[in-house]
Structures are given as C-alpha cells and as structure tokens.
Amino acid sequence: MSNRIYVALDTADLARAKAMATRVRHHVGGIKLGLEFFSAHGQSGVHAMAELGLPIFLDLKLHDIPNTVAKAVQALGALKPAILTVHASGGRAMLEDAKAAAPLGTKVIAVTMLTSLDAADLAATGVVGSAHDQVSRLTELAREAGVDGIVCSGAEVAAAKAIWPKGFFVVPGVRLPDGQIGDQKRVVTPRQAMDAGASILVVGRPITQAEDPDTAARAIGATL
Ligand SMILES: O=c1ccn([C@@H]2O[C@H](COP(=O)(O)O)[C@@H](O)[C@H]2O)c(=O)[nH]1
C-alpha cells in the first residue's frame, strides 16, 4: 500500500462522513470507521462508505467472551473489512476465536493500550508497570494467539516490532508538532511513528477538524 494514512471519520453524520472521505480520498490510503459511525449507521453505513472504493478499517474494538466476539466477527464478515479491531485484553481464546471467525482477507488487529491512557490510568485499573511493559505483554499475547497485528502508540511500536518482526502495527494518536493533542496522551509525530516501524497511521481530527482537510492530509503525507 503506497499511502499509509487511514483517516478516522468519527462522526454520526453519514453525509458528512461521505463528503469528508470524498474530499481527502486522493491523500489517504483508507477510511477508518469506529464506534460513533457504526452505532449510528451500522452495516448499511459501512456499505455506503465502501462505495468510495477505499479500503475500510472497522475499528469496533470488540471485547467480550470468545463465543460472543466470534459471532460478532462472523456477522461483520459480509462487510469484508480490510482491518477489524478487538481488544487484546479480552484474552488469548477470544483473540484466537476472533481470527478464526474473520474472512480470509481481513486483518484482525488487537488493541493493546489505548493511546488516550498513560501509566497513571493503567495503575488506576490495577495494572502495574509502564505503558511499554503493558504493550509488550499484550503484543506477545496477540502474536501467540495468531492475529495479524496490534494497535499501540508510536512510543511503543519499535519495542513491539522487536517482539513481533512480522506483525502489522497500527498507530493512532499521531500529531504534527504544533497540533492539538485533545484527549490523546501517548502522542508522537506521524514521521516518528513511521520511522519507529508503524505499518499504517490512523489520523482523525488533525485532518477532519482542519480548515482545509485535503491540504491537512496532504501535508501530513508529505512529512512521511
Ligand atoms: O489506542 C487507540 C485506538 C484507536 N484510536 C482511534 O484512532 C482515532 C484517533 O483519532 P484522532 O482524532 O486522530 O485522535 C480515533 O478514531 C480513535 O477511536 C485511538 O485514538 N487510540
């Protein structure tokens, strides 16, 4: 894939999502649809977005018992997403069953530690250690379970790649040096993330909230 940027279309407004995707389509490699979009528009909304012809990343971060997740993955299979996310902390059996239930061409990617969390947030949920430790532990688990890769921040991707050289590494929470961080906590620049080993970048608000989204997407691409 030549363009490594997936634009996150976090909106419940289908017309807005379509208009944004149409605007930036020549400057991104795919479209990421998450909980907000899917809760509002479900599978028909995903079909409507797929008509634009870009790969679809379905970021639903599934997290439940193995049987429930496997059945959900099966139900989503008709959409044939390029990428589908589950939470690594759902455990090995859940990851294995999610992968087994996914269509052949869909990468099942395990979210390790959300980029909106830091070590203090981890500690508050009873997890001891640094973000690096947590991402490393869950990368190992995801690799052993046979999924295709992980989501982590750009700060941990080099360590994750050392554990899993052939893994697929999705990095959200990227910002240009002068960009607004918002609710993200573990942030690096797009260039730093790629240099550290990211396979693809997820970029939302730096593109979608920009005055001129196509220029913003092109400018981010030009830094890579
Ligand atoms: O750890 C994670 C996992 C997923 N995301 C998603 O990526 C985008 C980031 O949007 P920005 O506007 O660029 O912050 C968003 O859709 C999240 O749901 C993440 O940020 N961190």
The ligand as a MOL file (V3000), in Angstrom:
LIG
                    3D

  0  0  0     0  0            999 V3000
M  V30 BEGIN CTAB
M  V30 COUNTS 21 22 0 0 0
M  V30 BEGIN ATOM
M  V30 1 O -5.4580 3.3320 21.0550 0
M  V30 2 C -6.2360 3.8370 20.2270 0
M  V30 3 C -7.0470 3.0870 19.4050 0
M  V30 4 C -7.8610 3.7090 18.4910 0
M  V30 5 N -7.8860 5.0490 18.3930 0
M  V30 6 C -8.7810 5.6560 17.3740 0
M  V30 7 O -7.9930 6.4110 16.4470 0
M  V30 8 C -8.6230 7.6200 16.1390 0
M  V30 9 C -7.7360 8.7690 16.5320 0
M  V30 10 O -8.3820 9.9860 16.2700 0
M  V30 11 P -7.6600 11.4070 16.4580 0
M  V30 12 O -8.7710 12.3680 16.1670 0
M  V30 13 O -6.5400 11.4550 15.4530 0
M  V30 14 O -7.1770 11.4960 17.8730 0
M  V30 15 C -9.9880 7.6240 16.8330 0
M  V30 16 O -10.9440 7.1710 15.9060 0
M  V30 17 C -9.8330 6.5970 17.9460 0
M  V30 18 O -11.0300 5.9030 18.2040 0
M  V30 19 C -7.0950 5.8110 19.2030 0
M  V30 20 O -7.0900 7.0580 19.1430 0
M  V30 21 N -6.2740 5.1780 20.0910 0
M  V30 END ATOM
M  V30 BEGIN BOND
M  V30 1 2 1 2
M  V30 2 1 2 3
M  V30 3 1 2 21
M  V30 4 2 3 4
M  V30 5 1 4 5
M  V30 6 1 5 6
M  V30 7 1 5 19
M  V30 8 1 6 7
M  V30 9 1 6 17
M  V30 10 1 7 8
M  V30 11 1 8 9
M  V30 12 1 8 15
M  V30 13 1 9 10
M  V30 14 1 10 11
M  V30 15 2 11 12
M  V30 16 1 11 13
M  V30 17 1 11 14
M  V30 18 1 15 16
M  V30 19 1 15 17
M  V30 20 1 17 18
M  V30 21 2 19 20
M  V30 22 1 19 21
M  V30 END BOND
M  V30 END CTAB
M  END
